[in-house]
Amino acid sequence: MLIGDVARRSGVSARMLRHYEALGLVRPTGRTGAGYREYSDDDIRRIFHVESLRSLGLSLREVGRALDDPGFAPTELVDDLVRQTRERIAAEVELLTRLRRIGVAEPAGWEDVLQTVALLQGLGSKSAGTRQRAALSSVDEAPVPVEALVEAVLNETDTNVAGALRWALARSGGGDGEGGAGPALLAEGLGSPVAEVRERAVQAIAAMPDGEATTALLRDALADPDRLVRGRAALALGARGVSDAVPTLIDMVVGERNDVDAADALSALAADPALADRIAGGLVDRVTDGATGAAARRRLTQALADIPGDVTSRALEDLAQDEDRAVAVTATYLLTLRAAR
């Protein structure tokens, strides 16, 4: 079969067939009387083998080795192709994400596009300082899509950069307002299997303006299996005056996890007369629980300091007679302070 016929039937151009011949991949085994290339059935079969291997991403050099080296083992090469393909897909997904985010920003011109690209690159920089500057400038320069800020917040490990990103996200307009995408995107972070990511999500939600959506997410986080995540949510809810945080805040006092902050949050919540006795009762229940250790009982007694109401007063009177001298002294001192008010 002549080269023109092979090209038509195989879909490989005559020019490429000549290139294959020059590389030694496929050499026609015959010549016509006029000197034209003539391909045998075996030659044509080899052409299809070459094309099949090329479709897997092999270079022509690798194709030649695969076809001609009797000792060639494809496993290592296939594994390498899998790795390269995954890297290529990741790069394409990253590009697609960047393009989509630029589109969401609705740039008015190429200057806006370039500013948005610069900010997105800054958020992805290996330098913490560069990431922080990008976060701080994202509010006043070209708008950065909320999705990009949320992704950066959930992945950021540097404390200073994380704070800047939370501030930028809160200022981005993606909060609780109509159409705000921030809470919905952060909700996905709360579903992460990684506790650190969930904790960052709670911190970001807490930094956003009060609203039904963010408060609901913080309430959900009170059931998180990780105590640090629960604690972050409880402190944020306490600052918002949400009573659902009380049990977790008391647990934090017992467990000595941000116990001072937890006691302050309980004190703030107790400013509501409807909550004061409930909070005092919860603290007293843990003090009198036989399973509560001595150090935790002292912290719980101290936490009663700024809880108003008769329940607290009666509890302190009882605790002033406690067998644990430290608890008794603390309770007596607190009673003195209350009497002086």
C-alpha positions in Angstrom: 0.0 0.0 0.0 1.4 3.4 -1.0 1.9 6.2 1.5 -1.1 8.2 0.2 -3.4 5.2 0.7 -2.0 4.5 4.2 -2.5 8.2 5.2 -6.2 8.1 4.1 -6.9 4.8 5.8 -5.0 5.4 9.0 -5.7 9.1 9.6 -2.0 9.7 9.9 -0.8 12.3 7.5 1.8 11.5 4.9 4.1 14.1 6.4 3.9 12.4 9.8 4.5 9.0 8.2 7.7 10.4 6.7 8.6 11.8 10.1 8.1 8.3 11.6 10.3 6.8 9.0 13.1 9.4 9.7 13.0 8.5 13.4 13.1 4.8 12.6 9.6 4.2 14.1 7.9 2.8 11.0 9.9 2.0 7.9 8.0 0.8 4.9 9.4 -2.7 4.0 9.0 -2.4 0.3 9.4 -0.1 -2.7 7.6 -0.2 -6.0 9.3 -0.5 -9.3 9.1 3.3 -9.5 10.8 3.7 -6.1 7.7 4.7 -4.1 7.3 3.6 -0.5 5.1 0.5 -0.1 3.7 -0.5 3.3 3.0 -4.1 4.3 0.2 -5.2 6.6 2.8 -5.5 9.4 3.9 -1.9 8.7 0.3 -0.6 9.0 -0.2 -2.6 12.2 2.9 -0.9 13.6 1.5 2.5 12.6 -1.6 1.8 14.7 0.5 0.6 17.6 2.5 3.9 17.5 -0.7 5.9 17.4 -2.2 3.9 20.3 0.9 4.5 22.5 1.0 8.2 21.6 -2.6 8.5 22.7 -1.5 7.6 26.2 0.8 10.5 26.3 4.1 8.8 25.4 6.7 10.7 23.5 7.9 9.3 20.2 11.1 8.3 21.8 9.2 6.4 24.5 7.0 4.8 21.8 10.1 3.5 19.9 11.6 2.1 23.1 8.3 0.4 24.0 8.0 -1.3 20.6 11.6 -2.3 20.1 13.0 -3.1 23.5 12.2 -6.7 24.4 12.9 -6.1 28.0 10.8 -3.0 28.3 8.5 -3.0 31.4 5.5 -0.7 31.0 4.6 -0.4 34.7 7.1 2.3 35.7 6.3 4.3 32.6 2.6 4.0 33.1 3.0 5.2 36.7 5.0 8.2 35.5 2.3 9.0 33.0 -0.3 8.8 35.7 1.7 11.3 37.8 2.2 13.6 34.9 -1.5 13.5 34.0 -2.6 14.3 37.6 -0.2 17.2 37.7 -1.5 18.5 34.4 -5.1 18.1 35.5 -4.3 20.0 38.8 -2.7 22.8 36.8 -5.7 23.0 34.5 -8.1 23.0 37.4 -6.1 25.8 39.1 -6.2 27.8 35.9 -10.0 27.2 35.5 -10.6 28.3 39.1 -8.5 31.5 38.6 -10.4 32.3 35.4 -13.7 31.8 37.1 -12.8 33.9 40.0 -11.7 36.7 37.7 -15.0 36.4 35.9 -16.9 36.6 39.2 -15.1 39.9 40.1 -16.6 41.4 36.9 -13.6 43.4 35.8 -14.3 46.6 33.9 -11.1 46.4 32.0 -7.7 44.7 31.7 -6.3 46.9 34.5 -8.9 45.3 36.9 -8.0 41.8 35.5 -4.3 42.4 36.2 -5.0 43.7 39.8 -7.3 40.7 40.5 -4.7 38.3 39.2 -2.0 40.0 41.3 -4.1 39.7 44.4 -4.9 36.0 43.8 -1.3 35.3 43.2 -0.5 37.1 46.4 -3.0 35.0 48.4 -1.3 31.9 47.1 2.3 33.1 47.8 4.7 31.0 49.9 5.6 34.3 51.7 3.4 35.0 54.8 4.1 38.7 54.4 3.0 38.7 50.8 -0.2 36.8 51.7 -0.9 39.3 54.5 -0.4 42.3 52.2 -2.7 40.7 49.6 -5.4 40.1 52.2 -5.2 43.7 53.6 -5.2 45.3 50.1 -8.1 43.1 48.8 -10.7 45.3 50.3 -9.5 48.6 48.7 -8.1 47.4 45.4 -9.6 45.1 42.8 -12.3 42.9 44.4 -11.3 39.4 45.3 -14.1 36.8 45.1 -15.4 35.6 48.4 -14.6 32.0 47.4 -10.9 32.8 47.1 -10.9 34.5 50.5 -12.7 31.6 52.2 -10.2 29.1 50.6 -7.3 31.2 51.9 -8.8 31.5 55.4 -9.4 27.7 55.7 -5.8 26.9 54.6 -3.9 29.6 56.4 -1.6 28.5 59.3 0.1 31.8 60.0 -1.7 33.7 62.8 -1.2 37.2 61.5 -2.1 36.3 58.0 -5.2 34.4 59.2 -6.4 37.5 61.1 -5.9 39.7 58.0 -7.9 37.2 55.9 -10.7 37.0 58.4 -10.9 40.8 58.4 -10.9 41.0 54.6 -13.6 38.3 54.5 -15.8 40.1 57.0 -15.4 43.3 54.9 -15.9 41.6 51.6 -19.7 41.8 51.5 -20.0 38.0 51.5 -21.6 37.8 55.0 -25.1 37.5 56.3 -26.6 40.0 54.0 -28.9 39.1 51.1 -26.9 36.8 48.7 -23.9 36.6 51.0 -21.8 33.6 50.0 -19.4 33.6 52.9 -21.4 31.6 55.5 -22.4 29.0 52.9 -18.8 28.5 51.8 -17.5 28.4 55.4 -20.2 25.8 56.2 -18.2 23.5 53.8 -15.2 24.1 56.0 -17.1 23.0 59.0 -17.6 19.7 57.3 -13.9 19.1 56.8 -12.4 15.9 58.2 -9.5 18.0 59.5 -10.2 19.6 62.9 -7.8 22.5 62.2 -9.7 23.5 59.1 -13.0 23.4 61.1 -11.5 25.6 63.8 -10.4 28.1 61.2 -13.9 28.1 59.8 -15.4 28.8 63.2 -12.9 31.7 63.7 -13.8 33.2 60.3 -17.5 32.8 61.0 -17.1 34.5 64.4 -15.4 37.5 62.8 -18.3 38.1 60.4 -21.2 40.4 61.3 -23.9 38.9 63.6 -26.7 37.4 61.6 -28.9 34.4 61.5 -26.7 32.4 59.1 -23.5 32.8 61.0 -25.1 32.3 64.4 -26.8 29.1 63.1 -23.4 27.8 61.9 -21.8 28.5 65.3 -24.6 26.7 67.0 -23.9 23.7 64.8 -20.2 23.8 65.7 -21.1 23.3 69.4 -21.7 19.6 68.5 -18.2 19.3 66.8 -16.3 16.2 68.0 -13.2 18.4 68.6 -13.2 20.3 71.9 -11.1 23.2 70.5 -13.7 23.8 67.7 -16.5 23.6 70.2 -14.7 26.1 72.4 -14.2 28.6 69.6 -17.9 28.4 68.8 -19.0 28.8 72.4 -16.9 31.9 72.9 -18.2 33.4 69.7 -21.8 32.6 70.7 -21.3 33.9 74.2 -20.1 37.2 72.7 -23.4 37.3 70.7 -25.5 36.7 73.8 -26.6 33.2 72.7 -27.4 31.0 75.7 -26.8 27.7 73.8 -23.1 28.3 74.6 -23.5 28.0 78.4 -22.9 24.2 78.8 -19.8 24.3 76.6 -18.4 27.3 78.4 -18.8 25.6 81.7 -17.0 22.5 80.3 -14.2 24.9 79.2 -13.8 26.1 82.8 -13.7 22.6 84.1 -11.2 21.5 81.4 -9.0 24.6 81.8 -9.3 25.3 78.1 -9.4 29.1 77.7 -11.1 29.0 81.1 -10.6 32.7 81.9 -12.2 33.6 78.5 -15.0 31.1 79.2 -15.7 32.6 82.6 -15.8 36.1 81.2 -18.3 34.9 78.5 -20.5 33.4 81.2 -20.3 36.6 83.2 -21.4 38.6 80.2 -24.3 36.2 79.5 -25.3 36.4 83.2 -26.1 40.1 82.7 -29.4 38.8 81.4 -31.4 38.0 84.6 -33.1 35.2 82.9 -29.8 33.4 82.4 -28.0 34.3 85.7 -29.6 31.6 87.8 -29.2 29.0 85.1 -25.5 29.7 84.7 -25.0 29.7 88.5 -26.8 26.4 88.7 -24.7 24.9 86.0 -21.5 25.9 87.7 -22.7 24.7 91.1 -23.7 21.3 89.7 -20.2 20.8 88.4 -18.6 22.0 91.7 -20.7 19.5 93.7 -20.1 16.6 91.2 -17.9 14.1 92.9 -16.1 13.4 89.6 -14.9 17.0 89.4 -11.2 17.4 90.4 -10.0 19.8 93.1 -8.4 22.3 90.6 -11.5 22.3 88.5 -13.7 23.0 91.6 -11.5 26.0 92.4 -11.9 27.4 88.9 -15.7 26.9 89.0 -15.9 28.7 92.3 -13.9 31.6 90.8 -16.2 31.7 87.8 -19.1 32.4 90.2 -17.5 35.8 91.0 -19.5 37.9 88.5 -22.7 35.8 88.3 -25.4 37.8 90.0 -28.5 36.4 91.8 -29.6 34.5 94.9 -28.5 31.1 93.5 -24.9 32.3 93.4 -25.1 33.8 96.9 -26.4 30.6 98.4 -23.9 28.5 96.6 -21.0 30.7 97.8 -22.3 30.4 101.4 -22.2 26.6 101.1 -18.8 26.6 99.4 -17.4 28.8 102.2 -17.7 25.7 104.4 -16.1 23.4 101.8 -13.6 20.8 102.9 -11.2 22.1 100.2 -9.6 25.1 101.9 -8.8 26.8 98.6 -12.4 26.5 97.6 -13.6 27.8 101.0 -11.2 30.7 101.0 -12.2 31.7 97.5 -15.9 31.5 98.3 -15.5 33.5 101.5 -13.6 36.2 99.6 -16.3 36.4 96.9 -19.0 36.8 99.5 -17.1 39.7 101.0 -16.9 41.4 97.6 -20.6 40.9 97.1 -21.5 42.3 100.5 -19.4 45.4 99.7 -21.3 46.2 96.5 
